[in-house]
């Protein structure tokens, strides 16, 4: 494609040497691209890639008919890419308008109809020979409709997702984010209309337009960081504040750099759009610079958005075959694809909220049963914002004395308030402390609710506990070998599994 584009540019620049109309080459480039895209032939597959092209056509069709289809992760992802290609949509509008109305095909020379306009508006089908302006660029109504098309795709997808799930958050809130584009375009069009009526004055619509841009920028940036990327998580580790508990990419500085990059490039994109719509010619150069920067911003956004979907399933989509962050073994591929094609096939862990709540309640009952069976009388819990308070209070209600250890000061204060409110402060104690600095020798039992990588690091600390003490691990187990903790029992399934261990005076191997 790059070669075709380069040939078209060279043909346009040197058309006078080969005695061909210069505007023939951009038209031929577009015709060739459309032919390649919709070419029905399959072979040679190394050139035509029919499956890939038809995959893209299918999901583009799903995007533009969003209210009529169940929204998959691929459709949503493609719709977001379109929002970063708003300049391309406007370029396509200008291309079609230019070749449909302003090019003269009568003598096959493809000349542009020009006119010397000294006053008044430029007629349709002509280009002002002095300024190069035309109605294709100044057709505010048509260009406004084209510019909101990508946002409308995502807006309708959000409404469809709300219809399918009946969850106003995040779907209706996300739809509100895309609706801010409508206000930006509306006030921008009204500002242009007023400028034509009174070129010397500044309209009230201009200030509304700027305010709409500020709201849109703030809304979209915060949504990127909090929702799409899942950052600014209170469970973030102490050495990586404002990020999240589980991160796939190696360095925390990648995430901090992505936040800064997203802020700067989103702001420059807002400036570019406002300048491009308000002051035409000078903004063309700015558009050539900032439009690729927006594509780069989306490129970085894609990595963190896909990571967050795999880690947390923040969009609650079914599993998809199109995108993966980890290679799949060849022997498992066919079975996995067949399951993904079933309506009740593979799902992410967050898709069915009701089933997840049931599993969590069942796991909580299992934990209480383990506590009763093994007569645990004094416990300590490792930090977890969602579970420490609940489990300590549940144990206190059963007459079991417990101490919760947590680094989050607001959570500790809330937990203390809750225990006093329930009259359990004599049994439920909460401290702001690091689990790795806690003296575990005085505890007969412990419940650890930690991250997967944390479990290996905890083994030396847990070895400080006395022999024959009990340990319950939630979410993730201890290593199967090289520890002195013998596995006695496990209960639950998946992320809600709990494991009961007993400390031995010798190293054991758990199967």
DADA-V360062 format. One line per field, one symbol per residue. phi: phi as a letter, one per 30 degrees, with the letter a starting at -180 (. if undefined). psi: psi as a letter, one per 30 degrees, with the letter a starting at -180 (. if undefined). A space follows every 50 residues. Layout:
# DADA-V360062
phi = ???
psi = ???
This chain:
# DADA-V360062
phi = .ddddddddddddcdddchbdddddddddddddddddcdddccdddcdhd dddddddeddddddcedcbddcddddddddddddcddddddddddddddd bccccdcichdcdcadccaiddddibcdddcidadddcdedddddddcdd ddedddddddddddcicdccdddddddddddddddddddddddddddbdd ccddddddddddddddddeddddeddcdcichcddddddbdicbdcbddd cddedddddddddddddddddddddddcbdddddddddddddddddeded eedddddddddchddhcddbddbbcbdcdedcdddddddddddcddbddc dcdddddddddddddddddddddchdcabbcddadcbeeddddddddcic dbbccadddeddddddddddddicddcccbbdadedcddcddcdbbccbb ddddddddeedddddddidcbcccibddedbibcccdcabbjbidcdbbc bbdcdbdbbcd
psi = eeeeeeeeeeeeegeffghlkegeeeeeeeeeeeeeegkfkekkffeehe eeeeeeeefeeeefhefflkjleeeeeeeeeeffgeeeeeeeeeeeeeff ffkjgeggfhlkklkjjflllklkglkjfefgllfefgieeeeeeeffee eeeeeeeeeeeeeefhjfkgeeeeeeefffeeeeeeeeeeeeeeeeeiff lklffeeeeeeeeeeeeeeeeeeeeeeefgahkfgklefilgblekkeke kffeeeeeeeeeeeeeeeeeeeeeeefejdeffeeeefefeeeeeeeeee eeeeeeeeeeefhffhllklffkkfkkkkeffeeeeeeeffkegbkllfg ejeeeeeeeeeeeeeeeeeeeeeghkfklkklkjfffeeeeeeeeefggk klkkkkfjeeeeeeeeeeeeeghgffejkkkjlkefgkjfffkflkkkia leffeeffeeeffflllglkkkkkekllkflglgjkkekkkalbfgkkkk lkklglklkk.
